[in-house]
Amino acid sequence: MGEIKGYRLSNELTTQNAGFCKWGFCTKGNHEYFIKEFLSPVYPSDSSELSPKVIERKQRLCESFFNEKREFYNTLSQCRTGNNVIIEDFFRYGSKYYMITDKVTSIGTDPRIISKLDDKRKESLIRSILYSVAAFHEAGIIHADIKPDNMLLKETSDSYYTAKIIDFDSGFLASCVPEDVQGDFLYLSPEVFQRMNDTSVTVTEKIDIFALGILFHQYWTGTMPGIASDYHYVFEAVLDGNTPTVSNLIPDPIHSMIQQMLSLNPEERPSARILLFLLKKEDTHIEDTSIQSQALQKKATGFYVPTDFD
Protein backbone atom coordinates (compact mmCIF):
# COMPACT_ATOMS: atom_id res chain seq x y z
CA MET A 1 0.00 0.00 0.00
CA GLY A 2 2.99 2.29 0.49
CA GLU A 3 4.91 4.03 3.25
CA ILE A 4 5.45 7.69 4.09
CA LYS A 5 8.34 8.50 6.43
CA GLY A 6 7.89 5.27 8.38
CA TYR A 7 4.09 5.39 8.42
CA ARG A 8 2.67 2.40 6.54
CA LEU A 9 -0.56 3.28 4.75
CA SER A 10 -3.58 1.13 5.55
CA ASN A 11 -5.52 2.39 2.52
CA GLU A 12 -5.16 4.70 -0.46
CA LEU A 13 -5.49 8.34 0.58
CA THR A 14 -8.84 9.83 -0.43
CA THR A 15 -10.27 13.32 -0.98
CA GLN A 16 -13.76 12.29 0.19
CA ASN A 17 -15.23 15.06 2.40
CA ALA A 18 -11.73 16.42 2.71
CA GLY A 19 -11.54 19.89 1.19
CA PHE A 20 -7.98 20.73 0.15
CA CYS A 21 -6.33 17.55 1.32
CA LYS A 22 -6.19 13.77 1.09
CA TRP A 23 -6.58 11.57 4.13
CA GLY A 24 -6.46 7.97 5.29
CA PHE A 25 -5.13 5.71 8.02
CA CYS A 26 -1.71 4.28 8.67
CA THR A 27 0.33 2.34 11.21
CA LYS A 28 3.70 2.79 12.82
CA GLY A 29 4.90 0.08 15.16
CA ASN A 30 1.71 -1.31 16.70
CA HIS A 31 -0.16 2.00 16.70
CA GLU A 32 -2.85 3.22 14.30
CA TYR A 33 -2.89 6.80 13.10
CA PHE A 34 -4.87 9.20 10.94
CA ILE A 35 -2.79 10.76 8.15
CA LYS A 36 -3.56 13.91 6.14
CA GLU A 37 -1.75 15.03 3.00
CA PHE A 38 -2.04 18.73 2.18
CA LEU A 39 -2.67 19.36 -1.50
CA SER A 40 -1.18 22.83 -1.21
CA PRO A 41 1.46 24.13 -1.02
CA VAL A 42 3.69 21.86 -3.12
CA TYR A 43 7.42 22.14 -2.48
CA PRO A 44 9.22 22.66 -5.78
CA SER A 45 12.20 20.52 -6.68
CA ASP A 46 15.44 21.94 -8.04
CA SER A 47 15.03 19.70 -11.08
CA SER A 48 11.69 21.25 -12.07
CA GLU A 49 11.34 23.32 -15.22
CA LEU A 50 10.59 26.46 -13.20
CA SER A 51 13.06 29.32 -13.18
CA PRO A 52 15.39 29.60 -10.16
CA LYS A 53 13.58 32.79 -9.10
CA VAL A 54 10.16 31.09 -9.14
CA ILE A 55 11.55 28.06 -7.30
CA GLU A 56 13.01 30.31 -4.60
CA ARG A 57 9.69 32.15 -4.20
CA LYS A 58 7.71 28.92 -3.91
CA GLN A 59 10.20 27.51 -1.43
CA ARG A 60 9.80 30.61 0.76
CA LEU A 61 6.02 30.23 0.66
CA CYS A 62 6.33 26.56 1.66
CA GLU A 63 8.72 27.36 4.49
CA SER A 64 6.35 30.05 5.76
CA PHE A 65 3.46 27.54 5.65
CA PHE A 66 5.51 24.97 7.55
CA ASN A 67 6.65 27.40 10.23
CA GLU A 68 3.15 28.79 10.83
CA LYS A 69 1.62 25.30 11.05
CA ARG A 70 4.38 24.07 13.33
CA GLU A 71 3.86 26.97 15.74
CA PHE A 72 0.10 26.38 15.71
CA TYR A 73 0.45 22.61 16.27
CA ASN A 74 3.01 23.10 19.04
CA THR A 75 0.58 25.42 20.83
CA LEU A 76 -2.27 22.95 20.35
CA SER A 77 -0.13 20.16 21.81
CA GLN A 78 -0.20 22.01 25.15
CA CYS A 79 -4.00 21.63 25.34
CA ARG A 80 -4.28 17.95 26.21
CA THR A 81 -7.78 17.82 27.66
CA GLY A 82 -8.53 14.37 26.26
CA ASN A 83 -11.30 15.80 24.08
CA ASN A 84 -9.39 17.57 21.34
CA VAL A 85 -7.17 15.89 18.81
CA ILE A 86 -3.41 16.44 19.20
CA ILE A 87 -1.04 16.61 16.25
CA GLU A 88 1.51 13.84 16.77
CA ASP A 89 3.70 14.60 13.76
CA PHE A 90 3.99 17.20 11.00
CA PHE A 91 6.55 16.97 8.22
CA ARG A 92 7.41 17.35 4.57
CA TYR A 93 7.97 14.20 2.56
CA GLY A 94 9.09 14.84 -0.99
CA SER A 95 7.01 17.72 -2.33
CA LYS A 96 4.02 17.26 0.04
CA TYR A 97 3.28 18.11 3.66
CA TYR A 98 1.71 15.59 6.04
CA MET A 99 0.04 15.71 9.43
CA ILE A 100 -0.42 12.75 11.79
CA THR A 101 -2.87 12.27 14.67
CA ASP A 102 -4.13 9.29 16.61
CA LYS A 103 -6.89 7.32 14.92
CA VAL A 104 -10.17 8.16 16.65
CA THR A 105 -13.06 5.70 16.76
CA SER A 106 -16.51 7.16 17.32
CA ILE A 107 -20.22 6.42 17.14
CA GLY A 108 -20.68 9.15 14.52
CA THR A 109 -21.20 12.90 14.34
CA ASP A 110 -24.98 13.31 13.94
CA PRO A 111 -26.44 15.72 16.56
CA ARG A 112 -29.68 13.74 16.49
CA ILE A 113 -27.86 10.97 18.36
CA ILE A 114 -27.35 13.34 21.29
CA SER A 115 -30.79 14.98 21.04
CA LYS A 116 -32.37 11.64 22.03
CA LEU A 117 -30.43 11.44 25.31
CA ASP A 118 -31.69 12.58 28.70
CA ASP A 119 -30.97 16.17 29.76
CA LYS A 120 -28.22 15.16 32.17
CA ARG A 121 -26.20 13.48 29.45
CA LYS A 122 -26.75 16.32 26.97
CA GLU A 123 -25.49 18.83 29.50
CA SER A 124 -22.52 16.61 30.31
CA LEU A 125 -21.51 16.52 26.64
CA ILE A 126 -21.82 20.29 26.36
CA ARG A 127 -19.61 20.67 29.42
CA SER A 128 -16.96 18.36 27.99
CA ILE A 129 -16.84 20.36 24.75
CA LEU A 130 -16.66 23.71 26.57
CA TYR A 131 -13.86 22.34 28.77
CA SER A 132 -11.68 21.69 25.71
CA VAL A 133 -12.68 24.86 23.89
CA ALA A 134 -11.82 26.91 26.98
CA ALA A 135 -8.40 25.27 27.08
CA PHE A 136 -7.44 26.04 23.51
CA HIS A 137 -9.01 29.50 23.55
CA GLU A 138 -6.97 30.38 26.62
CA ALA A 139 -3.88 29.12 24.79
CA GLY A 140 -4.66 31.57 21.98
CA ILE A 141 -6.07 29.04 19.50
CA ILE A 142 -9.16 29.67 17.37
CA HIS A 143 -10.67 26.56 15.73
CA ALA A 144 -12.71 28.49 13.11
CA ASP A 145 -14.59 25.43 11.83
CA ILE A 146 -16.79 24.23 14.69
CA LYS A 147 -19.54 21.97 13.26
CA PRO A 148 -20.94 18.46 13.82
CA ASP A 149 -18.53 16.83 11.34
CA ASN A 150 -15.61 17.99 13.47
CA MET A 151 -17.04 16.55 16.69
CA LEU A 152 -16.46 12.78 16.79
CA LEU A 153 -18.99 11.49 19.33
CA LYS A 154 -17.78 8.84 21.77
CA GLU A 155 -19.45 6.94 24.59
CA THR A 156 -17.56 6.60 27.86
CA SER A 157 -17.45 3.50 30.02
CA ASP A 158 -20.19 4.91 32.30
CA SER A 159 -22.56 5.65 29.37
CA TYR A 160 -21.86 9.37 29.17
CA TYR A 161 -20.75 11.03 25.95
CA THR A 162 -17.80 13.10 24.82
CA ALA A 163 -16.91 14.70 21.52
CA LYS A 164 -13.37 14.52 20.20
CA ILE A 165 -12.74 17.88 18.53
CA ILE A 166 -10.87 17.37 15.26
CA ASP A 167 -9.80 19.20 12.08
CA PHE A 168 -7.98 22.34 13.11
CA ASP A 169 -6.95 22.98 9.49
CA SER A 170 -8.91 26.24 9.34
CA GLY A 171 -7.62 27.24 12.76
CA PHE A 172 -5.11 29.92 13.62
CA LEU A 173 -3.54 31.72 16.53
CA ALA A 174 -5.41 34.73 17.87
CA SER A 175 -2.16 36.67 17.64
CA CYS A 176 -1.94 36.05 13.89
CA VAL A 177 -5.40 36.20 12.28
CA PRO A 178 -5.16 35.47 8.54
CA GLU A 179 -6.75 37.79 6.01
CA ASP A 180 -8.66 34.86 4.53
CA VAL A 181 -10.78 33.40 7.36
CA GLN A 182 -13.05 30.61 6.18
CA GLY A 183 -15.77 28.40 7.67
CA ASP A 184 -18.93 26.42 7.02
CA PHE A 185 -21.72 28.89 6.21
CA LEU A 186 -24.21 26.98 8.38
CA TYR A 187 -22.07 27.79 11.45
CA LEU A 188 -20.43 31.00 10.28
CA SER A 189 -20.42 33.97 12.62
CA PRO A 190 -21.57 37.39 11.38
CA GLU A 191 -18.11 38.92 11.72
CA VAL A 192 -16.43 36.19 9.64
CA PHE A 193 -18.85 36.89 6.80
CA GLN A 194 -18.12 40.59 7.16
CA ARG A 195 -14.38 39.92 7.12
CA MET A 196 -14.75 38.01 3.86
CA ASN A 197 -15.73 41.36 2.38
CA ASP A 198 -13.58 43.64 4.55
CA THR A 199 -10.29 42.47 6.06
CA SER A 200 -10.40 45.25 8.66
CA VAL A 201 -13.19 43.47 10.59
CA THR A 202 -11.87 42.08 13.89
CA VAL A 203 -12.07 38.31 14.38
CA THR A 204 -11.61 36.70 17.80
CA GLU A 205 -12.25 33.36 19.50
CA LYS A 206 -15.90 34.42 19.80
CA ILE A 207 -16.45 33.07 16.26
CA ASP A 208 -16.19 29.61 17.83
CA ILE A 209 -18.73 30.55 20.52
CA PHE A 210 -21.27 31.56 17.85
CA ALA A 211 -20.81 28.22 16.07
CA LEU A 212 -21.11 26.35 19.38
CA GLY A 213 -24.42 28.11 20.08
CA ILE A 214 -25.82 26.62 16.89
CA LEU A 215 -24.27 23.22 17.59
CA PHE A 216 -25.59 23.06 21.17
CA HIS A 217 -29.08 23.87 19.89
CA GLN A 218 -28.77 20.90 17.53
CA TYR A 219 -27.50 18.65 20.31
CA TRP A 220 -30.46 19.51 22.50
CA THR A 221 -33.26 19.46 19.90
CA GLY A 222 -31.87 17.81 16.76
CA THR A 223 -32.63 21.04 14.83
CA MET A 224 -31.03 24.38 14.02
CA PRO A 225 -32.12 27.60 15.79
CA GLY A 226 -35.21 29.09 14.16
CA ILE A 227 -34.80 31.79 11.49
CA ALA A 228 -37.25 33.35 9.04
CA SER A 229 -37.80 31.45 5.79
CA ASP A 230 -36.19 34.17 3.69
CA TYR A 231 -32.80 33.45 5.30
CA HIS A 232 -30.55 30.51 4.51
CA TYR A 233 -28.11 30.92 7.37
CA VAL A 234 -28.23 32.00 11.01
CA PHE A 235 -25.58 34.69 10.52
CA GLU A 236 -27.72 36.33 7.81
CA ALA A 237 -30.64 36.74 10.20
CA VAL A 238 -28.39 38.07 12.94
CA LEU A 239 -26.74 40.60 10.63
CA ASP A 240 -30.21 41.87 9.70
CA GLY A 241 -31.00 42.45 13.35
CA ASN A 242 -33.23 39.40 13.79
CA THR A 243 -32.82 37.23 16.87
CA PRO A 244 -32.75 33.48 16.13
CA THR A 245 -35.47 31.52 17.92
CA VAL A 246 -34.11 29.22 20.60
CA SER A 247 -36.42 26.27 21.24
CA ASN A 248 -38.44 26.28 24.46
CA LEU A 249 -37.57 22.58 24.76
CA ILE A 250 -34.16 23.75 26.00
CA PRO A 251 -34.21 24.50 29.74
CA ASP A 252 -32.53 27.39 31.47
CA PRO A 253 -29.72 28.21 31.95
CA ILE A 254 -28.74 26.59 28.63
CA HIS A 255 -31.57 28.35 26.77
CA SER A 256 -30.29 31.75 27.95
CA MET A 257 -26.70 30.76 27.23
CA ILE A 258 -27.45 29.85 23.61
CA GLN A 259 -29.28 33.14 23.10
CA GLN A 260 -26.22 35.10 24.19
CA MET A 261 -23.85 32.84 22.23
CA LEU A 262 -25.74 33.90 19.10
CA SER A 263 -25.41 37.63 19.76
CA LEU A 264 -24.41 39.90 16.90
CA ASN A 265 -21.84 41.63 19.08
CA PRO A 266 -18.96 39.21 19.82
CA GLU A 267 -18.29 40.94 23.14
CA GLU A 268 -21.77 39.95 24.33
CA ARG A 269 -21.01 36.27 23.78
CA PRO A 270 -19.74 34.57 26.95
CA SER A 271 -16.34 32.89 26.90
CA ALA A 272 -16.18 29.10 27.09
CA ARG A 273 -14.80 29.34 30.63
CA ILE A 274 -17.71 31.50 31.79
CA LEU A 275 -20.21 29.15 30.16
CA LEU A 276 -18.67 26.30 32.14
CA PHE A 277 -19.00 28.29 35.35
CA LEU A 278 -22.64 29.13 34.62
CA LEU A 279 -23.47 25.48 34.01
CA LYS A 280 -22.03 24.69 37.42
CA LYS A 281 -24.38 27.17 39.12
CA GLU A 282 -27.86 25.78 38.55
CA ASP A 283 -29.49 28.82 40.12
CA THR A 284 -27.50 31.34 38.05
CA HIS A 285 -29.01 32.79 34.89
CA ILE A 286 -26.64 34.24 32.37
CA GLU A 287 -28.35 37.62 32.28
CA ASP A 288 -27.78 38.00 36.05
CA THR A 289 -24.02 37.50 35.78
CA SER A 290 -21.26 39.91 34.79
CA ILE A 291 -19.99 37.77 31.93
CA GLN A 292 -16.87 39.87 31.45
CA SER A 293 -15.72 39.37 35.04
CA GLN A 294 -12.03 38.50 35.20
CA ALA A 295 -12.71 36.53 38.38
CA LEU A 296 -15.13 34.28 36.52
CA GLN A 297 -12.69 33.88 33.64
CA LYS A 298 -10.19 32.26 36.01
CA LYS A 299 -12.65 30.18 38.02
CA ALA A 300 -12.05 26.42 38.02
CA THR A 301 -14.77 24.21 36.60
CA GLY A 302 -15.34 22.35 39.86
CA PHE A 303 -17.44 19.50 38.46
CA TYR A 304 -17.01 16.22 36.62
CA VAL A 305 -16.34 16.54 32.89
CA PRO A 306 -16.19 13.27 30.93
CA THR A 307 -13.19 13.07 28.63
CA ASP A 308 -11.64 10.62 26.21
CA PHE A 309 -9.39 9.50 29.09
CA ASP A 310 -12.46 7.89 30.75
N, C-alpha and C positions, 0 to 999 in steps of 0.2 A: 504493500500500500504506500510505502514511502516513509522517509524520516526527515525531520527538520530539526537540526541542532540537538540531536539526541532524543527528540520526542517522536515516537513511532505513531504514525497516523492510524486511527482505527477505521476511518472511512474517508472517502474523497471529500475535500472541502466544498461547501455549497454556498450559494448566495441567497438561498431561500430565507425570506423575511430578515434580510441582513443589512440592507442599505448599502453603504460603500465598503463592504468587506466580504470575505469568505469566512466560514467557520466550520468547525467539526470537533471531533474528540480524538484524544491521543493518550498514549501511556509513556511513562518513564519510570523505570524500575517496576515496582508493583502498584504504582499510583495512576489513577485516571485523571485526565485534565481536559478542560475546554481550551481550544486553540482558535485564535482569530487572526486572519491575514488581512492587513489593510491594503485596499486596492490603490490607495494614493496616500502619500507620494511614492514614486518609484525611484530608487537610487540609480543614477546613471552609471554605466561602466565606462572606463577609459577607452574601451575598444569600440564604443558606439560611434555612429556616423555623425554625431552632433559636434559642433565646434567646441574647442576647449573653453571658450567663454561661456557658452550655454551649459556645458557640463559643470563648470565651476558654480554657476548660479543655481542649478538644480541641486547640486550637492549641499550648498549653503541652506537651501530651503529644507532639504531632508534633515540636515543636522539640527536646524531650528525646531522642526517637528519632533525629532527624537528627544531633544533636551526639554522641551515643554511637556511632552508626555511623561518623561521620566520624573520630572519634578512633581507633576500631578499624581502619578502613581505612588511615588515615595510618600507623599502627604497622605494619600488614601490608606496606605499600609499602616499608618499610625492609628487608624480608626477601626480596630478589631472588636466590633461589638458582637460578632457571631451572626449578624443579620445583614451584613453587606459584603458583597464579594470583594476579595482582595486580589490584587494583581501579583501573581507569583513570579512572573518572568516577563521581560519586554526586551526585544532584541531585533537586530537586522540580520537577515539570512539571505545572502545574495542581494537581489535588488528590492526585496520586500521586507516589511516590518511585521512582527508577530507579537501577540500578547497571549499570555497563558494564565488561566485561573483554575481552581479546583473544579471538577465536574460536580454540578449540583443536580440532585434528583428532587423532583417535586410532584405534587398532585395536580399541577396545572397553574393557570394564571387567571381563570375566569372569576370575576367578582361575585357572580351568582352562587358560587360554591360557598363563599363566606356569608352571603346574605341569608342563607338558610340556617345558619347557626343561631344559638341562643345569644342574647345580648351580652352576657358575660364574656363569651369567647370572641365576639366581634370586638368588644372594647379591648380585650387583651391583645388581639392582633394589631389594632390601631396603636396601642401603647408600644408594642415591639417595633413597629415601623418608626414611630416618632423618636424612640430611643436611639436608633441608628442615624436617623436624619439629623437629630440634634448633635450627635458626635461629629459627623462630617461637616455640618454647617459651622460648628465651633472651631473646626480645623481649617476653615476657609474654603471648603469645597462646595460647589454648586453642581447638582446632578444635571439639571436642565432637561431631563427627559423622563420625568416621573409619569408612569402609566401602568396599567395592569400587566402588559407584556414584560415589563421589567421588574415585576414582583413575583418571584417563583414561590408559590405557596407550599408550605411544608407542615406536616402534622407532627407534634412533639409526642414523646412517650406517654404523657399524661393527657392526651387528646385535646391539647390546645393547638393553636396555629401560629406560625410565624411566616414572614415573607422575606426571602433572600433578595436583597436589592442588587440588581445586576445592571450591566450596560452603562458604564460611565463614559461612553465614547463622545457624547455631546457635552460632557461636563468640563468645568474649568475652575480655576482658582479665582476667588472673589477679588484678589489683588491684580488679576490680569484678565479682565473680561474681553473676549474677542469681539470684533466688530460684527461678525456674522454669527449671531446666536440663533439656534434653530430649536425645533421642538415639534411634537405632535399637536396639530391644531385642535384636537378634541380637548387637550389638557393645557393648552397654551395660555399664558397669563397676558393680560392686556398690555403690559409694558414691553413684553417680548415682541408682540405684533407691532407696537409702535416703533420699537428699535429697528425692526426690519425695514422701516421706511425712514428712520432718522437715527443715525448712530449716536446722537447726543443724549438719547434717552437712557437714564440710569437703570441698570439691571443688578439686582441683589439676590441673595438666597431666598427672598420672599417669592420668587417665581416658582420654587419648589412647593412652597406652602399653598399657593393657589392650586397647583395641580393635585396636591394631596387632598384639598377640600373636595374636589370633584371625585377623586378616587375613594375617599372615605364615604361619600354619599352612595357610591356604587356598592361598596362593601356592606353597607347597612341595608340598602333597599334593593340592590340589583339593577338600579336605574341611575341615569344621570340627573343632576339637578334640573328643575323645570325652567325652561326658557320659552318665550313666545315663538310661534311657528314660523315667523319670518326671519328667525336667526338660525344659523347652522351650528354655531359654536357658542360656548358660555362666554368667552372673552368678548365676543361681539355685543352680546346683550349688556355686559358690564360696561363696556366702553360707551354705550348709548345711554348710560344712566339707569338701566333696568336691573333690579335686584333679582338674581336667580331664586327660584322657589325651592326651599329646603323642605323635604317631606316631613309631615307631622308624625310619621312612623318612627322618626329618629328622636330619642328622648334627650332632654337636657342632661348634662351641659353640652353634649356632643352636637346637638342641633344648633345651639348658639355659637359653638366653636366653628362649625362649618360655615355659618353665615359670615363670620368675620374673616375666615380664611379666603373667602371669595370677594373680599372688598376690592374696589377699584384702586384705592390708595395702598401701596405696599406697606406703608408704615402702620396701617391699621390692622394688618394681618399679624397675629401672634407668632412668636418664634416657636420652633419645635419644642424647645425646653420649657417654655411657658405653657404650652398645650399639655405637656406631660404633667406639669404641676397642677394644672386645673383638673385634669382627670383624676388626680389623687384626691382632690378635695371635692367630695360628692355634693357638699352644700354650697359650693362656690360657683356662681354663674360668671361667665366671661365678661359680661358688661359691668359687673361690680368690682372688677379687678384692674389695677393699673398695669396693663400688659407690657408697658415699657420699663417696669421696675427692674433696676439692676440686681436687686436682691433676689427677685424671682428668677432672673436669668441664671443665677449661680446655684439655685436650690437643687439639692439632690432629688432623684426621683422618689426614693423611699417606698417602692412597692415592687412586687414581683413582675418581671418582664420576661416572657419566654423568649429564648434565643435558639439559634441553631446548635448551640453547645448542649442543649437539653436532650 
